[in-house]
Amino acid sequence: MRSRWQFLAIFAAVTLLIAGVVSYFASSNPDGLDSTTLRGCEVVETADGEELTGECIAQHAEEHSLAASPLADYAIGGRDGTGGVAGIIGVLATLVVAGSVFWLIARSRRATDRSGSG
């Protein structure tokens, strides 16, 4: 039992380290999907913001419903330099949700085993 908790603690520490440190080195340039959807278009700065000219898939894209959420664009509140903190928050949220699901599964299996063996 102790080795399981040691493993989980080390796993969580390494995961948080990767999320908090390595994410600062991530590129802010568009990824492959963004680059592909922008083929055939040019991004033009206007008084209202950026506009696309030309013909490309990205012209048909709509803003995601969570685009204004606190962790959108891998940053906190859209501020540059907060990607590491946003990564840590995302990892913690994922670990809590996954841990809760696994705990519930294990708990239901224990209850099933107890009722089946009696």
C-alpha positions in Angstrom: 0.0 0.0 0.0 2.8 2.4 0.8 4.5 1.8 -2.5 1.3 2.7 -4.3 1.1 6.1 -2.5 4.8 6.7 -3.2 4.2 6.0 -6.9 1.1 8.3 -7.0 3.0 11.1 -5.2 6.0 10.8 -7.6 3.7 10.6 -10.6 1.8 13.8 -9.4 5.1 15.6 -8.8 6.5 14.8 -12.2 3.2 15.6 -13.9 3.0 19.0 -12.2 6.7 19.7 -12.9 6.1 19.0 -16.6 3.0 21.1 -16.7 4.5 24.0 -14.8 8.0 24.1 -16.4 7.9 22.5 -19.8 4.8 24.5 -20.8 6.8 27.8 -20.7 8.8 26.4 -23.6 5.7 25.7 -25.8 5.5 27.6 -29.0 3.0 30.5 -29.3 3.0 30.0 -33.1 0.0 28.4 -34.6 0.0 24.6 -34.5 -0.4 22.3 -37.5 -4.2 22.4 -37.5 -4.2 26.2 -37.3 -1.7 26.5 -40.1 -3.6 24.1 -42.3 -7.0 25.9 -41.8 -5.3 29.2 -42.7 -3.9 28.1 -46.0 -5.2 30.4 -48.8 -5.9 33.2 -46.4 -4.1 36.2 -45.0 -4.6 37.6 -41.6 -5.1 41.4 -41.8 -5.2 43.8 -38.8 -8.1 46.2 -38.8 -9.6 48.6 -36.4 -12.0 45.9 -35.2 -9.2 43.3 -34.8 -7.9 40.6 -37.1 -9.8 39.7 -40.3 -9.1 36.9 -42.8 -8.9 37.7 -46.5 -8.9 35.0 -49.2 -10.4 31.5 -49.2 -9.6 29.1 -46.4 -11.4 26.8 -44.0 -10.7 29.1 -41.1 -13.2 31.7 -42.5 -16.0 29.4 -41.5 -14.8 28.9 -37.9 -16.8 30.2 -35.0 -15.6 31.2 -31.6 -15.9 28.4 -29.1 -18.4 28.8 -26.3 -15.7 28.6 -23.7 -13.3 31.0 -25.4 -13.8 33.6 -22.7 -13.2 31.0 -19.9 -10.4 31.7 -17.4 -8.0 29.1 -18.9 -8.7 29.6 -22.6 -5.7 29.7 -24.9 -3.5 27.9 -22.3 -3.2 31.1 -20.2 -4.9 32.6 -17.2 -7.3 35.4 -18.3 -5.4 35.7 -21.6 -2.3 37.0 -20.0 1.1 36.1 -21.5 3.5 34.2 -19.3 0.8 32.3 -17.3 0.9 29.1 -19.4 2.7 27.2 -16.6 0.2 28.1 -14.0 -2.7 27.3 -16.3 -1.0 23.9 -17.1 -0.7 23.2 -13.4 -4.4 24.0 -12.8 -5.4 21.8 -15.7 -3.3 18.9 -14.4 -4.7 19.3 -10.9 -8.3 19.4 -12.2 -7.6 16.3 -14.4 -6.0 14.4 -11.5 -9.0 15.2 -9.2 -11.6 14.1 -11.8 -9.7 10.9 -12.8 -8.9 10.1 -9.2 -12.5 10.5 -8.2 -13.7 8.3 -11.0 -11.2 5.6 -10.2 -12.0 5.8 -6.4 -15.7 5.4 -7.2 -15.0 2.4 -9.5 -12.8 0.7 -6.8 -15.4 1.4 -4.2 -18.2 -0.1 -6.2 -16.1 -3.2 -6.9 -15.4 -3.6 -3.2 -19.1 -3.4 -2.5 -19.9 -5.9 -5.2 -17.2 -8.3 -3.9 -18.5 -8.1 -0.4 -22.1 -8.7 -1.3 -21.2 -11.6 -3.7 -19.1 -13.5 -1.2 -21.5 -13.5 1.7 
